[in-house]
Amino acid sequence: MVHEYLTPAVIQNFIVAALQEDIGSGDHSTLSSIPENAKGRAKLLVKANGILAGAELAAAIFKHFDPELHITSLVEDGDAIKYGDIAFTVEGNSRSILSTERLVLNTMQRMSGIATYTRHLVEQIEGTGARLLDTRKTTPGFRFAEKWAVKIGGGTNHRFGLSDMVMLKDNHVDFAGGVAEAVSAAKKYLADKKLNLQIEVETRNLNEVAQALAAKPDRIMLDNMKPEMMREAVAIINGACETEASGGITEKNIREAALTGVTYISVGALTHSARSLDLSLKAY
């Protein structure tokens, strides 16, 4: 599992809400045309090359809606897939298969697209020692699945939500009066509240890096820095805390960023810009 928040209850609540959103008062297309006890089978057909993700969630959707449905997995989450592959088959009540089809496809296409793009970027930085992070730039209500997909694709999950860690971004720093002031206030707050959370602070130049280093956070973010400045920042920090490159990272420059020696590279595009992978559920 991705994170402590990815629990059976989280998955269950999502499935209930998503099915209610899609089916509402009833799947009248299916109810009107398919006999109640009709049996059928369908296969999940892969229509593009990539990395499969969401098969475990799909099985949970099927089983929630109809425990009698039988799923046979032919490919596992995290496996490479290619056009023409069959990821799984599902057999049982035809109405149940039809009523869950769209939710299964929507979740799997989105998750597989994210896992595929994540794997692509992970391969770009292979051998550098840097780790790829996701962000909170996710779809409301679907964050658990998008971060799950990043993990399946070989990435690392950053904080799940605002309560997971203290991340002092540029606006926090500016409103607080500076890097040192922001970190100092955060440390006092955590001590007063008896909270054991990591502190990360964003820096925009080498002067702020020096201020951050003196304030001793757990991680220093190097935001929108050119590789030369990033390399110098990493040298200044010299392993005193973790470092994270962020902002303006693309597949064209991610390896250059990784070679500066940063601990992590965060990429919002993993979840906000990945293209869904083409999949379809076909009766046979």
Disulfide bonds with the S-S distance in Angstrom:
none
